[in-house]
Amino acid sequence: MVVRNRTVPRYRTFRSLCAAVACLWLTACAVQQKRVAYDAIPVAELPSAQETAYGNRVFRSLSKDYPVDADSARHGMLEDTFNHLAEAAGLDPMDWNLYLLYAPGIADVRSVEGNYLFVWSGLFDIVENEDELAGLLACEMAHVLAGHTEPVEFTAGSELLFGLTDAVATIGLMMLTQGAVNISGTGMTRWAYVEASDLDGVDRVYTAEQLGEMAAITALMLESSRYAPEGLLDFWRRAGSTRLPQQQLERLVREMPTERRLAILESAVLKARAGREAEDEQTENLVRTVDSGL
């Protein structure tokens, strides 16, 4: 009697699945992104109902893990700082959602679509003044204004591979388990890639290009406000010199080396300051011209 090995076809399917997944991970990183050189603070757009609903879901999820602080002196300081930054940037604070989460061991600021801003209270333990707080908060506001919190858009080729891998994964699991496991539906591998690559809302890691865009807007916001941009630079200089607890900084730093981040911010601040000084000089010349004609 000849015994047929029924596992071979299943393992061939499994190898095909692995090959498809490997191909996906090599190509799906091609994300469609808009690159913009900002020489002015962009006009804010009202979030859609879908974006607001997403931000609200993130808030409800975070509030289960961290108590919301809405009454402390720190919350009052945070709200006052945000309101002034919004005024300097021409934004309506009523269109934004700002929350302080009580977490002494976590120093972080995050923004997600829907104009939601989250600040973990441990941030107050490592900033030295309101200028530093304003600088860090302005960075996240700038990410929103630059559209960095919008859902990631993949290329058509990547979307095709996501769909293909979904189909192969469904068939492969059914064959490997002889029908005991049946997972169907679209978007499985797309979701897994977004989560694994830190492209989801709260854990998103920004590219150097996106940080450059953010820095340009942040510098313009701070130059238009009562806060000194040097506060933001001082904070990251201190962070890079290990004078701050690195474990507490881990979430705030994300995956960008502090030296690289500092260089991007310094360049943006110098450019914004040069533009501001040129505008002031132009205004002074115009005043002199008017005065001389009187």
C-alpha positions as CSV (number, residue, x, y, z in Angstrom):
1,M,0.0,0.0,0.0
2,V,1.3,3.4,-0.9
3,V,0.9,6.2,1.6
4,R,0.6,9.6,0.1
5,N,2.2,12.5,1.9
6,R,-0.6,15.1,2.0
7,T,1.5,17.7,3.9
8,V,3.7,18.6,0.8
9,P,1.0,20.7,-1.0
10,R,0.2,22.4,2.2
11,Y,3.8,23.3,2.9
12,R,4.3,24.5,-0.6
13,T,1.3,26.8,-0.1
14,F,2.9,28.0,3.2
15,R,6.2,28.7,1.4
16,S,4.3,30.7,-1.3
17,L,2.6,32.6,1.5
18,C,6.0,33.5,3.1
19,A,7.3,34.6,-0.3
20,A,4.3,36.8,-0.9
21,V,4.7,38.3,2.6
22,A,8.4,38.9,2.1
23,C,7.6,40.6,-1.2
24,L,5.0,42.8,0.4
25,W,7.4,44.0,3.2
26,L,10.0,44.9,0.6
27,T,7.6,46.9,-1.5
28,A,4.7,48.1,0.7
29,C,7.0,50.8,2.3
30,A,6.4,52.8,-0.9
31,V,4.0,55.2,0.7
32,Q,2.5,58.1,-1.2
33,Q,3.5,61.3,0.5
34,K,3.2,65.0,-0.4
35,R,6.4,67.0,0.2
36,V,5.8,70.7,0.9
37,A,8.2,73.6,1.6
38,Y,6.5,75.7,4.2
39,D,7.3,79.4,4.3
40,A,4.0,80.3,6.1
41,I,1.8,78.6,8.6
42,P,-0.7,76.5,6.7
43,V,-4.4,77.3,7.0
44,A,-6.1,74.7,9.2
45,E,-8.9,72.6,7.8
46,L,-11.8,71.5,9.9
47,P,-11.6,67.7,10.5
48,S,-14.3,65.5,8.9
49,A,-16.8,63.6,11.0
50,Q,-14.8,60.4,10.3
51,E,-11.5,62.0,11.5
52,T,-13.2,63.3,14.6
53,A,-14.7,59.9,15.3
54,Y,-11.2,58.3,15.0
55,G,-9.7,60.8,17.4
56,N,-12.5,60.2,19.9
57,R,-11.9,56.4,19.7
58,V,-8.2,57.0,20.4
59,F,-9.1,59.2,23.4
60,R,-11.5,56.6,24.8
61,S,-8.8,53.9,24.5
62,L,-6.1,56.0,26.1
63,S,-8.4,57.2,28.9
64,K,-8.9,53.6,30.0
65,D,-5.1,53.4,30.7
66,Y,-4.5,56.9,31.9
67,P,-6.7,59.1,34.1
68,V,-7.6,62.4,32.4
69,D,-6.3,65.4,34.3
70,A,-8.7,68.3,33.7
71,D,-8.4,70.4,36.9
72,S,-4.8,70.7,38.0
73,A,-2.5,73.7,37.7
74,R,-0.5,71.8,35.0
75,H,-3.7,71.4,33.0
76,G,-4.3,75.1,33.3
77,M,-0.8,75.9,32.1
78,L,-1.1,73.5,29.2
79,E,-4.4,74.9,28.1
80,D,-3.0,78.5,28.3
81,T,0.1,77.6,26.3
82,F,-2.0,75.8,23.7
83,N,-4.5,78.7,23.4
84,H,-1.7,81.2,22.8
85,L,0.0,79.1,20.2
86,A,-3.3,78.6,18.5
87,E,-3.9,82.4,18.5
88,A,-0.4,83.0,17.1
89,A,-1.0,80.4,14.3
90,G,-4.5,81.8,13.4
91,L,-6.2,78.7,14.7
92,D,-9.5,78.3,16.6
93,P,-8.9,76.4,19.8
94,M,-12.5,75.3,19.7
95,D,-11.7,73.1,16.7
96,W,-9.1,71.2,18.7
97,N,-9.2,68.6,21.5
98,L,-6.4,68.8,24.1
99,Y,-6.1,66.2,26.9
100,L,-3.6,65.9,29.7
101,L,-3.2,62.2,30.7
102,Y,-1.9,61.5,34.2
103,A,1.2,59.3,33.8
104,P,4.2,60.5,35.9
105,G,6.6,58.0,34.3
106,I,5.8,58.9,30.7
107,A,6.9,62.1,29.0
108,D,5.2,62.3,25.6
109,V,3.1,64.5,23.3
110,R,1.1,62.9,20.5
111,S,-1.3,64.1,17.8
112,V,-3.8,62.1,15.8
113,E,-6.3,62.9,13.1
114,G,-9.3,64.8,14.1
115,N,-7.2,67.6,15.7
116,Y,-6.7,65.6,18.9
117,L,-3.6,66.3,21.1
118,F,-2.5,64.1,24.0
119,V,0.1,65.1,26.6
120,W,1.4,62.6,29.2
121,S,2.0,64.4,32.5
122,G,5.5,63.1,32.9
123,L,6.5,65.8,30.3
124,F,6.1,68.4,33.0
125,D,8.8,66.7,35.0
126,I,11.5,67.1,32.3
127,V,10.7,70.6,30.8
128,E,12.3,73.5,32.6
129,N,10.0,76.3,31.5
130,E,7.0,77.3,29.4
131,D,9.1,77.9,26.3
132,E,10.2,74.3,26.2
133,L,6.6,73.1,26.8
134,A,5.3,75.4,24.1
135,G,8.0,74.2,21.6
136,L,7.1,70.5,22.1
137,L,3.4,71.2,21.9
138,A,3.9,73.3,18.8
139,C,5.7,70.4,17.1
140,E,2.6,68.2,17.4
141,M,0.3,71.0,16.3
142,A,2.6,71.4,13.3
143,H,2.3,67.7,12.4
144,V,-1.5,68.1,12.3
145,L,-1.2,71.3,10.1
146,A,1.1,69.5,7.7
147,G,-1.3,66.6,7.3
148,H,1.1,64.1,8.8
149,T,-1.7,62.6,11.0
150,E,-3.8,61.7,8.1
151,P,-4.1,58.0,7.3
152,V,-1.2,56.5,5.4
153,E,-1.7,56.2,1.6
154,F,0.0,53.3,-0.1
155,T,0.9,53.1,-3.8
156,A,-1.4,51.1,-6.1
157,G,1.2,48.3,-6.3
158,S,1.3,48.0,-2.5
159,E,-2.5,47.9,-2.2
160,L,-2.5,45.1,-4.8
161,L,0.0,43.1,-2.9
162,F,-2.0,43.6,0.3
163,G,-5.0,42.2,-1.3
164,L,-3.0,39.3,-2.8
165,T,-1.5,38.4,0.5
166,D,-4.9,38.5,2.2
167,A,-6.2,36.0,-0.2
168,V,-3.1,33.7,0.0
169,A,-3.1,33.9,3.8
170,T,-6.8,32.9,3.9
171,I,-6.2,29.9,1.6
172,G,-2.9,28.9,3.2
173,L,-4.3,28.9,6.8
174,M,-7.3,26.8,5.6
175,M,-5.0,24.2,4.0
176,L,-2.5,24.1,6.8
177,T,-5.2,23.6,9.4
178,Q,-7.4,21.4,7.1
179,G,-10.2,23.9,7.5
180,A,-10.0,24.2,11.3
181,V,-9.0,27.9,10.9
182,N,-10.9,30.0,8.4
183,I,-10.0,33.7,8.5
184,S,-11.5,35.8,5.7
185,G,-11.8,39.4,4.9
186,T,-9.7,42.2,3.4
187,G,-7.2,44.5,5.1
188,M,-5.6,41.9,7.4
189,T,-2.0,42.3,6.1
190,R,-2.5,46.1,5.5
191,W,-3.4,46.5,9.2
192,A,-0.6,44.3,10.3
193,Y,1.9,46.3,8.3
194,V,0.7,49.6,9.6
195,E,0.9,48.3,13.2
196,A,4.3,46.7,12.8
197,S,5.8,49.8,11.0
198,D,4.5,52.3,13.6
199,L,2.3,54.0,11.0
200,D,-0.8,54.0,13.1
201,G,-2.1,57.2,14.8
202,V,-0.6,57.1,18.3
203,D,2.7,55.3,17.6
204,R,3.5,56.8,14.2
205,V,7.2,57.4,13.5
206,Y,7.8,60.4,11.2
207,T,10.3,60.4,8.4
208,A,13.1,63.0,8.2
209,E,11.2,64.8,5.4
210,Q,8.1,65.0,7.6
211,L,10.2,66.3,10.5
212,G,11.6,69.0,8.2
213,E,8.1,70.1,7.3
214,M,7.1,70.0,11.0
215,A,10.1,72.0,12.0
216,A,9.4,74.7,9.5
217,I,5.9,75.2,10.7
218,T,6.9,75.0,14.4
219,A,9.5,77.7,13.9
220,L,7.0,80.0,12.2
221,M,4.5,79.4,15.0
222,L,7.0,80.1,17.8
223,E,8.4,83.2,16.0
224,S,4.8,84.5,15.9
225,S,4.2,83.8,19.6
226,R,5.5,85.0,22.9
227,Y,7.6,81.9,23.3
228,A,11.3,81.7,22.4
229,P,12.2,79.0,19.9
230,E,15.4,78.6,21.8
231,G,13.4,76.8,24.5
232,L,12.7,73.9,22.1
233,L,16.3,73.8,21.0
234,D,17.5,73.9,24.7
235,F,15.3,71.0,25.5
236,W,16.7,68.7,22.7
237,R,20.2,69.8,23.5
238,R,19.6,68.7,27.1
239,A,18.0,65.4,25.9
240,G,21.0,64.7,23.7
241,S,23.5,65.3,26.5
242,T,21.9,62.5,28.7
243,R,21.0,65.1,31.4
244,L,17.5,63.8,31.1
245,P,16.4,60.2,32.0
246,Q,16.6,58.3,28.7
247,Q,14.0,55.8,29.6
248,Q,11.5,58.5,30.2
249,L,12.4,60.1,26.9
250,E,12.0,56.9,24.9
251,R,8.5,57.6,23.7
252,L,9.1,61.2,22.9
253,V,12.3,60.6,20.9
254,R,10.6,57.8,18.9
255,E,13.3,56.6,16.4
256,M,14.9,59.9,15.3
257,P,18.4,60.5,16.9
258,T,18.3,63.6,19.0
259,E,21.3,65.1,17.1
260,R,19.5,64.7,13.8
261,R,16.3,66.2,15.2
262,L,18.1,69.1,16.7
263,A,19.9,69.9,13.4
264,I,16.6,69.9,11.6
265,L,15.0,72.2,14.2
266,E,18.0,74.6,14.4
267,S,17.9,75.0,10.6
268,A,14.2,75.8,10.6
269,V,14.5,78.3,13.4
270,L,17.4,80.2,11.7
271,K,15.4,80.3,8.4
272,A,12.2,81.5,10.2
273,R,14.2,84.1,12.1
274,A,15.9,85.4,8.9
275,G,12.5,85.7,7.3
276,R,11.1,87.6,10.3
277,E,14.0,90.0,10.3
278,A,13.6,90.6,6.6
279,E,10.0,91.4,7.1
280,D,10.8,93.8,10.0
281,E,13.4,95.5,7.9
282,Q,11.0,95.9,5.0
283,T,8.4,97.4,7.4
284,E,10.9,99.8,8.8
285,N,11.9,100.9,5.3
286,L,8.3,101.5,4.4
287,V,7.7,103.6,7.6
288,R,10.8,105.7,6.8
289,T,9.6,106.2,3.2
290,V,6.1,107.3,4.5
291,D,7.7,109.6,7.1
292,S,10.0,111.2,4.6
293,G,7.1,112.0,2.3
294,L,5.1,113.8,5.0
